[in-house]
Amino acid sequence: MIIVNSGKSDIPRLMDAETMDSLEKAIAKEKKGGSILCLGGDYPTPSGCRLSDELLAKTQKKQLKLYVEYADSCGRLEFGEPVQPPYSRFCISSRAFGKSLPMLRILVPHSCWAKPVNADVSPLMVLARVAGYRKAVFGLPKETLPILFSHPDYPNVLVATSGLSHFVRGRYAPEADWLALWNWILKWLGADERILHCDTQVHPSFNAKEKLPADSGMTAFQRNREWFRNYMIGSTNTVYEGFTSGIDEEGNQRMGTHARGDCTGEVLPVFAYGWKHDHNPKDKQLTLGILKNLFGHSLGDSYLLCDDKTHPCYGMLRFYDNLDAFYGDDNLRSAMGCILASEWIGTDLYDEQILRCLLSVLRTTGPLGFRETALRYPAHFADGKNWDYFRDNPTVNLRAHSQGWMWAGFIMAWRATGHAPFLQKAKLGIKAYMKKFSDEVTWTNGLAQEIARMLLPLAMLVEVENTKANRALLRKCFQQLEPLFDHGGVRELLGKREHAMYPAPDSNEKYGVTEAPLIQENGDPCCDLLYTTNYAFPGLHEAALATGNPKYAAAADKMADFLARIQSTSKSHPELDGLWFRGFDTKLWEYFGSSADTGWSAWCVETGWTNSWIPLTFALRNERKTMLSCVTPNRFASILPGLLEEMSIVHPLVLKETKRQFKAPGAE
């Protein structure tokens, strides 16, 4: 076998074959009945390779098998300029591959470029916009682009219109399916050897069965902290959002550099505990720098904190620095992170700002313990509605996605202040929600996440009021989650479609147009580390210590084991080493999922939400303490009266124009 135009293709590195720089020379040299791979070595740059009928006839005469990739022409076949249709994936369109790649199997070629062909062919694989997890559940759409097919005039020539041989460099998924495809191509070419494995660019730290080191939890914490230090903190102590889910031809992901109010506060305990654990002064300095960046000064329209006393969202943090959306749960998670960080580095410099943030969410939470998911300025304050309207309006929002950790934050705020309304509203909301749990509640992009997010507030409620009724509510939540445990993670679950905000797409056309689950149907073996498992982990830890229940402790231990295993490791992409991606398939044992979500699909990396509460829980496990017990009782008591008076004033509402209005994925 001879390889031509190898360039950056992965195949030459994975098998022993001669390489040449000329197809003509390769045809002349290869023995009769041999094979040649003419690869798209500079993909996605067109190779300029043009195979004439005369050249193809020579291969036929010599009985050579020829694989041609990403050429400009091949006999009478002409290929157009490369195109990149949005939300398209490869789909098997033939039974030629047998059981290894059945009909309608989906393969993911990240950032795929393909060349349209000018003739009707019978494709083995096509590029198409298809809904599904690993199978196109609604079949193929009318519009498809041939990707792999036998040449209609030369049966000894196999043609690919995209860079299939770049599957390692481009981090194509799933790995097993790409190996199966290339094993089939090599078998078709007549090769004796097979590609049995490949040097995956980014992969889990451990497989599902190998023994973990005794210190795997703290090792995972330390690695994640180093990742933060090296890649996620800007020069002005800005916390970057993470990495978007798109992967380019080199296997790179674009960094999300917008500042977010929730992410910024959530990551603080990672550095603060680093200081507490090993007294590295960089961690304390960084914690103080980020706190100052978040709360300590105003940069006007470019900053996260709303510091205008007359503004109805005074004291809250914006979703993005350029988006005036004020989420209750986002603000509370950020405040929780700030409290824990302040405790661990021993500072009270920003206690007033943290408490004001807590009170601003409390005063916009209704009398039943529920809050609007987000207050958008100025839209939510039309018709003279001020913050007191939301305090007095009997809102019911049966959505733990936006309420659960707000209630947990209220319980933490009560411990830090002794202010009864924090605990009262948390209890009202929790108990009203649990009466409807889980058949009648709203689910966002999965029902499992709604269950998982209730563990922490229920565990904290048991900590402050250890009653039989509260323990029963926690047990009810755990029992609904328990059947979903898979290798220690939480397998995703879809609820009743009529209760969904963002269900799985119900047609090919709806794939990739809105937020969506990582699975297409129940049974798909995927764990979501952006919305579910990441919140279940601290909840299980809190529940185990709050109750002493060995079942909770065993589940928390198993989840810690799972998360230590699937933490990423990479030599070729150090910026992706030591983190957790959103989607993980427990059967494939790799990062994978249905990327129907328009902004945050399977390969996204979030600094807050995911890479915050996971390492924090490893830290809490090392301390053998609950999150709530790390907070000094009545920490804010001395500053509470003055802030209560300040936050009770209803200033005249003067709506102002804002330049911050734009839509962003994840900010419904």
C-alpha positions as CSV (number, residue, x, y, z in Angstrom):
1,M,0.0,0.0,0.0
2,I,1.2,3.5,-0.9
3,I,0.0,6.8,0.6
4,V,0.0,10.0,-1.5
5,N,-0.5,13.6,-0.4
6,S,-0.4,12.6,3.3
7,G,0.2,16.1,4.7
8,K,-1.6,16.5,8.0
9,S,-3.6,13.3,7.6
10,D,-3.7,10.9,10.5
11,I,-3.5,7.6,8.6
12,P,0.3,7.6,7.9
13,R,0.9,7.8,11.7
14,L,-1.4,4.9,12.4
15,M,-0.2,2.3,10.0
16,D,3.0,1.2,8.3
17,A,2.9,2.2,4.6
18,E,5.1,3.9,2.1
19,T,4.4,7.6,1.3
20,M,5.0,9.3,-2.0
21,D,4.5,12.8,-3.3
22,S,3.1,11.8,-6.7
23,L,0.0,9.7,-7.6
24,E,1.6,9.0,-11.0
25,K,4.7,7.6,-9.4
26,A,2.6,5.6,-6.9
27,I,0.6,4.0,-9.7
28,A,3.8,3.1,-11.5
29,K,5.4,1.6,-8.5
30,E,2.6,-0.2,-6.7
31,K,2.4,-3.9,-7.6
32,K,-0.5,-5.3,-9.5
33,G,-3.6,-5.7,-7.3
34,G,-2.2,-3.3,-4.7
35,S,-3.8,-0.2,-3.2
36,I,-3.2,3.5,-3.0
37,L,-4.6,6.2,-0.6
38,C,-4.7,9.6,-2.1
39,L,-5.4,11.8,0.9
40,G,-6.5,15.4,1.4
41,G,-3.3,16.2,3.2
42,D,-3.9,19.9,3.6
43,Y,-7.6,19.7,4.5
44,P,-9.6,21.9,4.7
45,T,-7.5,23.7,2.1
46,P,-8.3,22.1,-1.3
47,S,-5.5,19.9,-2.6
48,G,-5.8,20.9,-6.2
49,C,-5.6,17.2,-7.0
50,R,-7.2,16.4,-10.4
51,L,-7.4,12.7,-11.5
52,S,-7.8,12.3,-15.2
53,D,-9.7,9.4,-16.9
54,E,-6.3,8.4,-18.3
55,L,-4.9,8.1,-14.8
56,L,-7.9,6.2,-13.5
57,A,-7.8,3.8,-16.4
58,K,-4.2,2.9,-15.5
59,T,-5.3,2.0,-12.0
60,Q,-8.1,-0.1,-13.4
61,K,-5.8,-1.9,-15.8
62,K,-3.3,-2.6,-13.1
63,Q,-6.2,-3.8,-10.8
64,L,-5.3,-1.2,-8.1
65,K,-7.7,-0.2,-5.4
66,L,-7.7,3.6,-5.1
67,Y,-9.1,5.7,-2.2
68,V,-9.4,9.4,-3.3
69,E,-10.1,12.1,-0.7
70,Y,-11.1,15.8,-1.1
71,A,-9.9,16.0,-4.8
72,D,-10.9,18.8,-7.2
73,S,-11.9,16.3,-9.9
74,C,-11.9,12.5,-10.5
75,G,-12.6,11.5,-14.0
76,R,-15.9,13.0,-15.1
77,L,-16.7,13.9,-11.5
78,E,-16.2,17.6,-10.7
79,F,-16.3,18.9,-7.1
80,G,-17.4,22.3,-6.1
81,E,-16.0,24.7,-3.6
82,P,-16.0,23.3,0.0
83,V,-19.2,24.0,2.0
84,Q,-19.9,23.7,5.7
85,P,-23.7,23.3,6.2
86,P,-24.7,24.2,9.8
87,Y,-25.6,21.5,12.3
88,S,-24.8,18.7,9.8
89,R,-23.3,15.3,10.7
90,F,-22.3,12.2,8.8
91,C,-24.9,9.5,8.5
92,I,-24.5,6.0,7.2
93,S,-26.7,5.6,4.1
94,S,-25.9,2.0,3.0
95,R,-25.8,-1.5,4.5
96,A,-22.3,-2.0,3.1
97,F,-20.6,-1.7,6.5
98,G,-22.6,-4.4,8.2
99,K,-23.2,-4.5,12.0
100,S,-20.2,-2.3,12.8
101,L,-21.8,0.8,11.2
102,P,-25.5,0.1,10.7
103,M,-27.8,2.1,8.5
104,L,-28.5,5.7,9.9
105,R,-25.6,5.5,12.3
106,I,-24.4,9.1,13.1
107,L,-20.7,10.0,13.0
108,V,-19.5,13.5,14.1
109,P,-16.9,15.2,11.9
110,H,-16.3,18.4,13.8
111,S,-16.3,21.6,11.6
112,C,-16.8,19.4,8.5
113,W,-16.0,20.9,5.1
114,A,-17.2,18.9,2.1
115,K,-17.2,19.3,-1.7
116,P,-20.5,19.0,-3.6
117,V,-20.3,16.5,-6.5
118,N,-21.7,17.3,-10.0
119,A,-23.2,13.8,-10.6
120,D,-25.7,11.4,-9.2
121,V,-23.9,8.8,-7.1
122,S,-24.9,6.1,-4.6
123,P,-23.4,7.2,-1.3
124,L,-22.3,5.0,1.5
125,M,-22.3,7.9,3.8
126,V,-23.8,11.4,3.6
127,L,-23.6,14.8,5.3
128,A,-27.0,15.8,6.6
129,R,-28.9,17.6,9.3
130,V,-30.3,14.8,11.3
131,A,-31.7,14.5,14.8
132,G,-30.7,11.6,17.1
133,Y,-28.1,10.4,19.5
134,R,-26.2,7.8,17.5
135,K,-28.9,7.1,15.0
136,A,-30.9,9.4,12.7
137,V,-34.2,8.6,14.3
138,F,-36.3,10.5,11.7
139,G,-34.4,9.1,8.7
140,L,-32.5,11.1,6.2
141,P,-33.8,14.5,5.0
142,K,-34.3,15.4,1.4
143,E,-31.1,17.5,1.3
144,T,-28.0,15.5,1.8
145,L,-24.4,15.7,0.5
146,P,-22.6,12.5,-0.6
147,I,-19.5,12.0,1.5
148,L,-18.3,8.5,0.6
149,F,-19.1,6.5,-2.5
150,S,-17.8,4.2,-5.2
151,H,-16.9,6.0,-8.5
152,P,-19.8,5.4,-10.9
153,D,-17.3,4.7,-13.8
154,Y,-14.5,3.0,-11.9
155,P,-15.6,0.4,-9.3
156,N,-12.0,0.2,-8.1
157,V,-12.1,3.8,-6.9
158,L,-13.6,4.9,-3.6
159,V,-14.2,8.6,-3.3
160,A,-14.5,10.8,-0.2
161,T,-15.6,14.4,-0.5
162,S,-14.3,15.4,2.9
163,G,-11.2,15.0,5.0
164,L,-12.0,11.6,6.6
165,S,-8.4,10.9,7.2
166,H,-8.1,13.8,9.7
167,F,-10.3,12.1,12.3
168,V,-7.7,12.0,15.1
169,R,-6.4,15.6,14.6
170,G,-10.0,16.9,14.3
171,R,-11.2,14.9,17.4
172,Y,-14.0,13.3,15.4
173,A,-16.5,11.2,17.4
174,P,-17.3,8.5,18.4
175,E,-13.8,7.1,18.3
176,A,-15.0,3.5,17.9
177,D,-17.1,4.4,14.8
178,W,-14.3,6.2,13.1
179,L,-12.0,3.2,13.7
180,A,-14.7,0.9,12.3
181,L,-15.0,3.2,9.2
182,W,-11.3,3.2,8.6
183,N,-11.0,-0.5,9.2
184,W,-13.7,-1.1,6.5
185,I,-11.9,1.3,4.1
186,L,-8.6,-0.6,4.7
187,K,-10.3,-3.9,4.2
188,W,-11.9,-2.7,1.0
189,L,-8.4,-1.6,-0.1
190,G,-7.1,-5.1,0.6
191,A,-4.9,-4.2,3.5
192,D,-4.0,-7.0,6.0
193,E,-3.4,-4.8,9.0
194,R,-6.1,-2.9,10.8
195,I,-6.1,0.3,12.9
196,L,-6.8,-1.2,16.3
197,H,-6.4,2.0,18.3
198,C,-5.5,5.7,17.8
199,D,-3.8,8.4,19.8
200,T,-6.9,10.2,21.0
201,Q,-6.1,13.9,21.4
202,V,-8.3,14.5,24.5
203,H,-9.6,11.6,26.6
204,P,-10.6,10.6,30.2
205,S,-7.9,10.3,32.8
206,F,-8.8,6.7,33.6
207,N,-10.8,3.9,32.1
208,A,-13.9,2.5,33.8
209,K,-12.1,-0.3,35.6
210,E,-8.5,0.5,36.4
211,K,-7.7,1.1,40.1
212,L,-7.6,4.8,41.1
213,P,-4.9,6.2,43.3
214,A,-5.9,6.8,46.9
215,D,-5.6,10.6,46.5
216,S,-7.5,10.8,43.2
217,G,-10.0,13.3,44.5
218,M,-7.5,15.9,45.5
219,T,-5.4,15.2,42.5
220,A,-8.4,16.1,40.4
221,F,-8.9,19.2,42.4
222,Q,-5.3,20.3,42.0
223,R,-5.3,19.6,38.2
224,N,-8.5,21.6,37.7
225,R,-7.0,24.5,39.8
226,E,-3.9,24.5,37.6
227,W,-6.1,24.6,34.5
228,F,-7.9,27.6,35.8
229,R,-4.7,29.4,36.7
230,N,-3.1,28.7,33.3
231,Y,-6.0,29.3,30.9
232,M,-9.2,30.7,32.4
233,I,-8.1,33.9,34.2
234,G,-7.5,37.1,32.3
235,S,-4.8,39.7,33.1
236,T,-7.4,41.8,35.0
237,N,-8.6,38.9,37.1
238,T,-11.5,38.3,34.7
239,V,-12.8,34.8,34.8
240,Y,-13.5,33.5,31.3
241,E,-16.6,31.6,30.6
242,G,-14.9,28.5,29.2
243,F,-14.8,26.9,25.8
244,T,-17.6,26.8,23.2
245,S,-18.6,23.4,22.0
246,G,-17.4,23.8,18.4
247,I,-14.2,21.9,17.5
248,D,-12.2,23.1,14.5
249,E,-10.1,21.0,12.0
250,E,-7.1,21.1,14.3
251,G,-9.1,19.9,17.3
252,N,-9.1,23.4,18.9
253,Q,-12.0,25.0,20.7
254,R,-12.8,28.7,20.8
255,M,-12.5,30.3,24.2
256,G,-15.5,32.2,25.6
257,T,-14.1,35.3,27.0
258,H,-17.2,37.1,28.1
259,A,-17.4,37.7,31.9
260,R,-20.4,36.2,33.7
261,G,-21.7,37.1,37.1
262,D,-22.4,33.4,38.1
263,C,-19.2,31.9,36.7
264,T,-17.0,34.5,38.4
265,G,-18.3,33.9,41.9
266,E,-18.7,30.2,41.5
267,V,-15.0,29.5,40.7
268,L,-13.7,31.5,43.7
269,P,-13.7,28.6,46.2
270,V,-11.3,26.6,43.9
271,F,-8.6,29.2,44.5
272,A,-9.6,30.0,48.1
273,Y,-9.5,26.3,49.1
274,G,-6.1,26.1,47.3
275,W,-4.9,28.7,49.7
276,K,-6.5,26.9,52.7
277,H,-5.0,23.6,51.7
278,D,-1.4,24.5,50.8
279,H,-1.0,28.2,51.4
280,N,0.1,29.1,48.0
281,P,0.0,33.0,48.1
282,K,-1.0,33.1,44.4
283,D,-4.3,31.5,45.3
284,K,-5.1,34.1,48.0
285,Q,-4.0,36.9,45.8
286,L,-6.1,35.6,42.9
287,T,-9.2,35.2,45.1
288,L,-9.0,38.7,46.4
289,G,-8.4,40.0,42.8
290,I,-11.5,38.3,41.4
291,L,-13.6,39.5,44.4
292,K,-12.5,43.0,43.7
293,N,-13.1,42.7,40.0
294,L,-16.6,41.4,40.8
295,F,-17.7,43.7,43.6
296,G,-15.0,46.2,44.5
297,H,-15.3,48.9,41.9
298,S,-17.6,50.0,39.1
299,L,-16.8,50.1,35.4
300,G,-20.1,51.6,34.4
301,D,-21.8,49.9,31.4
302,S,-19.1,47.3,31.0
303,Y,-19.3,45.7,34.4
304,L,-21.3,42.8,36.0
305,L,-22.5,44.5,39.2
306,C,-25.6,46.6,39.2
307,D,-24.6,49.3,41.6
308,D,-27.3,51.9,40.9
309,K,-29.4,52.3,44.1
310,T,-32.4,53.4,42.2
311,H,-32.3,50.4,39.8
312,P,-34.9,47.7,40.6
313,C,-32.1,45.1,40.3
314,Y,-29.7,47.0,42.6
315,G,-27.1,44.7,44.1
316,M,-27.5,41.9,41.6
317,L,-25.0,40.5,39.1
318,R,-25.7,40.4,35.4
319,F,-25.7,37.2,33.4
320,Y,-23.2,38.7,31.0
321,D,-21.4,42.0,31.3
322,N,-23.4,43.1,28.2
323,L,-26.7,41.5,29.0
324,D,-29.1,42.9,31.5
325,A,-30.6,39.7,32.6
326,F,-30.7,39.0,36.4
327,Y,-31.1,35.3,37.3
328,G,-32.0,34.4,40.9
329,D,-30.2,31.1,41.0
330,D,-27.1,32.5,39.1
331,N,-26.8,35.3,41.7
332,L,-27.2,32.9,44.6
333,R,-24.7,30.5,43.3
334,S,-22.2,33.3,42.8
335,A,-22.9,34.6,46.3
336,M,-22.5,31.1,47.8
337,G,-19.1,30.9,46.1
338,C,-18.1,34.3,47.4
339,I,-19.1,33.4,51.0
340,L,-17.1,30.2,50.9
341,A,-14.1,31.9,49.4
342,S,-14.2,34.7,51.9
343,E,-14.4,32.1,54.8
344,W,-11.4,30.1,53.5
345,I,-9.1,33.1,52.9
346,G,-10.3,34.9,56.0
347,T,-11.6,38.2,54.6
348,D,-14.7,40.3,55.2
349,L,-13.8,43.0,52.6
350,Y,-16.8,42.2,50.4
351,D,-19.4,41.0,53.0
352,E,-21.6,44.0,52.4
353,Q,-21.7,43.5,48.6
354,I,-22.3,39.8,49.0
355,L,-25.2,40.3,51.4
356,R,-26.7,43.0,49.2
357,C,-26.7,40.5,46.4
358,L,-28.5,38.0,48.6
359,L,-31.1,40.6,49.7
360,S,-31.7,41.8,46.2
361,V,-32.8,38.3,45.1
362,L,-34.8,37.8,48.3
363,R,-36.7,41.1,47.8
364,T,-37.7,40.0,44.3
365,T,-38.9,36.6,45.4
366,G,-42.6,36.2,45.8
367,P,-44.5,35.3,49.0
368,L,-44.8,31.7,48.0
369,G,-41.1,31.2,47.8
370,F,-40.8,31.3,44.0
371,R,-39.1,33.8,41.8
372,E,-39.2,34.6,38.1
373,T,-36.4,32.7,36.5
374,A,-34.8,36.0,35.3
375,L,-35.6,39.6,35.5
376,R,-34.7,41.4,32.3
377,Y,-34.2,45.1,32.3
378,P,-36.2,47.0,31.2
379,A,-38.7,44.5,29.8
380,H,-39.8,43.1,33.2
381,F,-40.3,46.6,34.6
382,A,-42.8,47.9,32.1
383,D,-46.1,49.4,33.3
384,G,-44.6,50.8,36.5
385,K,-43.5,47.4,37.9
386,N,-40.8,47.9,40.5
387,W,-38.9,45.3,42.6
388,D,-41.7,45.3,45.1
389,Y,-44.2,44.1,42.5
390,F,-42.2,40.8,42.4
391,R,-41.9,40.6,46.2
392,D,-45.7,40.8,46.4
393,N,-46.7,38.8,43.4
394,P,-47.7,35.1,44.2
395,T,-45.4,33.7,41.5
396,V,-45.3,29.9,41.1
397,N,-42.3,28.6,39.2
398,L,-42.1,24.8,39.4
399,R,-38.6,24.6,37.9
400,A,-35.8,23.4,40.1
401,H,-33.4,24.4,37.3
402,S,-33.9,28.0,38.4
403,Q,-35.2,27.7,41.9
404,G,-33.4,24.8,43.6
405,W,-30.0,26.3,44.2
406,M,-31.6,29.7,44.9
407,W,-33.3,28.0,47.9
408,A,-30.0,26.4,48.9
409,G,-28.4,29.9,48.8
410,F,-31.3,31.3,50.9
411,I,-30.6,28.6,53.6
412,M,-26.9,29.5,53.5
413,A,-27.8,33.2,53.7
414,W,-30.0,32.5,56.8
415,R,-27.1,30.8,58.5
416,A,-24.9,33.8,57.7
417,T,-27.5,36.4,58.9
418,G,-30.1,34.8,61.1
419,H,-32.6,36.7,58.9
420,A,-35.8,34.6,59.1
421,P,-37.3,35.5,55.7
422,F,-34.4,33.7,54.0
423,L,-35.3,30.4,55.6
424,Q,-39.1,31.0,55.4
425,K,-39.1,31.6,51.7
426,A,-36.8,28.6,51.1
427,K,-39.0,26.3,53.1
428,L,-42.2,27.6,51.4
429,G,-40.7,27.1,47.9
430,I,-39.2,23.7,48.6
431,K,-42.3,22.2,50.2
432,A,-44.6,23.6,47.5
433,Y,-42.3,22.2,44.8
434,M,-42.0,18.8,46.4
435,K,-45.8,18.4,46.4
436,K,-45.7,18.4,42.6
437,F,-42.4,16.5,42.3
438,S,-41.7,15.1,39.8
439,D,-44.6,14.4,37.5
440,E,-46.0,17.9,37.3
441,V,-42.8,20.0,37.4
442,T,-41.3,21.9,34.5
443,W,-38.1,20.4,33.1
444,T,-35.6,22.4,31.1
445,N,-33.4,20.2,29.0
446,G,-33.9,17.1,31.0
447,L,-35.9,15.8,34.0
448,A,-32.8,14.4,35.6
449,Q,-31.4,17.9,36.2
450,E,-34.5,19.0,38.0
451,I,-34.2,16.1,40.4
452,A,-30.4,16.5,40.9
453,R,-30.7,20.2,41.7
454,M,-33.1,19.5,44.6
455,L,-30.6,17.4,46.5
456,L,-28.6,20.3,47.9
457,P,-31.5,22.5,49.2
458,L,-33.2,19.4,50.7
459,A,-30.0,18.3,52.4
460,M,-29.4,21.8,53.7
461,L,-33.0,21.9,55.0
462,V,-32.3,18.7,56.9
463,E,-29.2,20.3,58.4
464,V,-31.1,23.3,59.8
465,E,-34.3,21.4,60.7
466,N,-33.6,17.7,61.1
467,T,-37.2,16.5,61.1
468,K,-38.8,13.3,59.9
469,A,-40.7,15.2,57.2
470,N,-37.6,16.9,55.8
471,R,-35.7,13.6,55.8
472,A,-38.6,12.0,53.9
473,L,-38.4,14.8,51.2
474,L,-34.7,14.2,50.8
475,R,-35.2,10.5,50.6
476,K,-38.0,11.0,47.9
477,C,-35.6,13.0,45.8
478,F,-32.8,10.5,46.1
479,Q,-35.0,7.6,45.3
480,Q,-36.0,9.2,42.0
481,L,-32.4,9.8,41.1
482,E,-31.1,6.4,42.2
483,P,-32.3,4.4,39.2
484,L,-30.3,6.9,36.9
485,F,-26.9,6.2,38.5
486,D,-24.6,4.9,35.8
487,H,-20.9,4.1,36.6
488,G,-21.4,6.8,39.3
489,G,-22.7,9.5,37.1
490,V,-26.4,10.4,36.5
491,R,-27.8,9.2,33.2
492,E,-30.0,11.7,31.5
493,L,-33.8,11.4,31.6
494,L,-36.5,13.0,29.6
495,G,-39.9,13.7,31.3
496,K,-43.3,14.2,29.8
497,R,-43.0,16.3,26.7
498,E,-45.9,18.6,27.7
499,H,-43.8,19.8,30.8
500,A,-40.6,20.5,28.8
501,M,-39.1,23.9,28.0
502,Y,-36.5,22.4,25.7
503,P,-37.4,18.8,24.7
504,A,-35.4,16.7,22.3
505,P,-36.0,17.7,18.6
506,D,-39.0,16.0,17.1
507,S,-37.8,16.4,13.5
508,N,-34.5,16.8,11.6
509,E,-35.3,20.4,10.9
510,K,-35.5,21.2,14.7
511,Y,-32.0,19.9,15.4
512,G,-29.7,22.7,16.5
513,V,-32.3,25.5,16.6
514,T,-32.7,26.0,20.4
515,E,-31.5,24.6,23.7
516,A,-31.9,20.9,24.0
517,P,-31.0,17.7,25.9
518,L,-27.9,15.7,25.2
519,I,-30.0,12.6,24.6
520,Q,-32.7,12.0,22.0
521,E,-34.6,9.4,24.0
522,N,-34.5,7.7,27.4
523,G,-31.9,5.0,27.5
524,D,-29.2,6.9,25.7
525,P,-26.1,6.4,28.0
526,C,-25.1,10.0,28.4
527,C,-24.3,12.0,31.6
528,D,-24.7,15.8,31.5
529,L,-22.0,17.6,33.5
530,L,-23.4,21.1,32.8
531,Y,-26.9,20.6,34.2
532,T,-27.1,17.4,36.2
533,T,-24.2,15.3,37.5
534,N,-22.3,18.5,38.5
535,Y,-25.1,19.5,40.8
536,A,-25.9,16.0,42.1
537,F,-22.3,15.7,43.4
538,P,-22.4,18.4,46.0
539,G,-26.0,17.5,46.8
540,L,-25.1,13.9,47.5
541,H,-22.1,14.9,49.6
542,E,-24.2,17.3,51.7
543,A,-26.9,14.7,52.1
544,A,-24.4,12.0,53.2
545,L,-22.9,14.2,56.0
546,A,-26.2,15.8,57.0
547,T,-28.0,12.5,57.6
548,G,-25.3,9.9,58.0
549,N,-27.2,7.7,55.6
550,P,-24.8,5.1,54.1
551,K,-26.7,4.9,50.8
552,Y,-26.1,8.6,50.2
553,A,-22.5,8.2,51.2
554,A,-22.0,5.3,48.8
555,A,-23.5,7.2,46.0
556,A,-21.3,10.2,46.7
557,D,-18.2,8.0,46.8
558,K,-19.1,6.3,43.5
559,M,-19.7,9.7,41.9
560,A,-16.4,11.0,43.1
561,D,-14.7,7.9,41.6
562,F,-16.6,8.5,38.3
563,L,-15.6,12.2,38.1
564,A,-12.0,11.5,38.9
565,R,-11.9,9.0,36.0
566,I,-13.5,11.2,33.4
567,Q,-11.5,14.3,34.1
568,S,-9.9,15.2,30.8
569,T,-6.2,14.7,30.0
570,S,-4.4,15.8,26.9
571,K,-0.8,16.3,25.8
572,S,-1.6,17.9,22.4
573,H,-4.2,20.3,23.9
574,P,-2.9,21.4,27.3
575,E,-5.6,24.1,27.4
576,L,-8.1,21.1,27.7
577,D,-6.2,19.2,30.3
578,G,-7.7,18.9,33.8
579,L,-11.3,19.9,33.1
580,W,-14.8,18.4,32.6
581,F,-16.8,18.7,29.4
582,R,-20.5,18.7,29.3
583,G,-21.4,15.3,27.8
584,F,-20.0,11.9,28.7
585,D,-21.1,8.6,27.2
586,T,-20.7,5.8,29.8
587,K,-20.9,3.1,27.1
588,L,-18.4,4.6,24.7
589,W,-16.4,6.0,27.7
590,E,-15.7,9.2,25.9
591,Y,-17.0,12.7,25.7
592,F,-20.1,12.5,23.5
593,G,-23.7,13.5,23.2
594,S,-26.4,14.8,20.8
595,S,-25.3,18.3,20.0
596,A,-28.8,19.5,19.3
597,D,-28.3,22.4,21.8
598,T,-27.7,25.5,19.9
599,G,-25.1,27.0,22.2
600,W,-23.9,24.5,24.8
601,S,-23.6,21.1,23.3
602,A,-21.7,18.0,24.3
603,W,-18.1,19.4,24.0
604,C,-18.6,22.7,25.7
605,V,-16.6,23.6,28.8
606,E,-18.1,25.9,31.5
607,T,-16.0,27.4,34.2
608,G,-18.9,28.0,36.5
609,W,-21.6,25.4,36.9
610,T,-19.3,22.5,35.9
611,N,-15.7,23.3,36.7
612,S,-16.5,24.9,40.0
613,W,-18.9,22.7,42.0
614,I,-17.1,19.5,41.0
615,P,-13.7,20.6,42.3
616,L,-15.3,22.4,45.3
617,T,-17.0,19.1,46.3
618,F,-13.7,17.3,46.1
619,A,-12.4,20.0,48.5
620,L,-15.3,19.5,50.8
621,R,-14.8,15.7,50.8
622,N,-11.2,16.3,51.8
623,E,-12.3,18.5,54.7
624,R,-15.1,16.0,55.6
625,K,-17.4,19.0,56.0
626,T,-20.7,20.1,54.5
627,M,-20.9,23.3,52.4
628,L,-23.3,24.8,55.0
629,S,-21.0,24.0,58.0
630,C,-18.2,26.0,56.3
631,V,-20.2,29.2,56.9
632,T,-19.8,31.1,60.2
633,P,-23.2,31.5,61.8
634,N,-24.4,35.1,61.8
635,R,-21.4,36.2,59.8
636,F,-23.3,39.1,58.4
637,A,-25.4,39.9,61.5
638,S,-23.7,43.2,62.3
639,I,-24.2,44.7,58.8
640,L,-27.7,43.3,58.2
641,P,-29.8,46.1,59.8
642,G,-28.2,48.8,57.7
643,L,-28.6,46.8,54.4
644,L,-32.2,45.8,55.3
645,E,-33.0,49.5,55.6
646,E,-31.2,50.4,52.4
647,M,-32.9,47.5,50.4
648,S,-36.4,48.3,51.7
649,I,-36.5,51.6,49.8
650,V,-38.7,51.6,46.7
651,H,-37.1,54.3,44.5
652,P,-39.1,56.0,41.8
653,L,-38.8,53.9,38.7
654,V,-37.1,55.6,35.7
655,L,-36.5,53.2,32.9
656,K,-33.3,53.9,31.0
657,E,-32.1,52.8,27.6
658,T,-29.4,50.1,27.8
659,K,-26.9,49.0,25.3
660,R,-26.6,45.5,26.9
661,Q,-29.5,43.8,25.2
662,F,-28.5,40.8,23.2
663,K,-29.5,37.2,23.1
664,A,-27.1,34.6,24.3
665,P,-27.3,30.8,24.5
666,G,-28.2,29.7,28.0
667,A,-29.9,33.0,28.8
668,E,-33.4,32.0,27.7
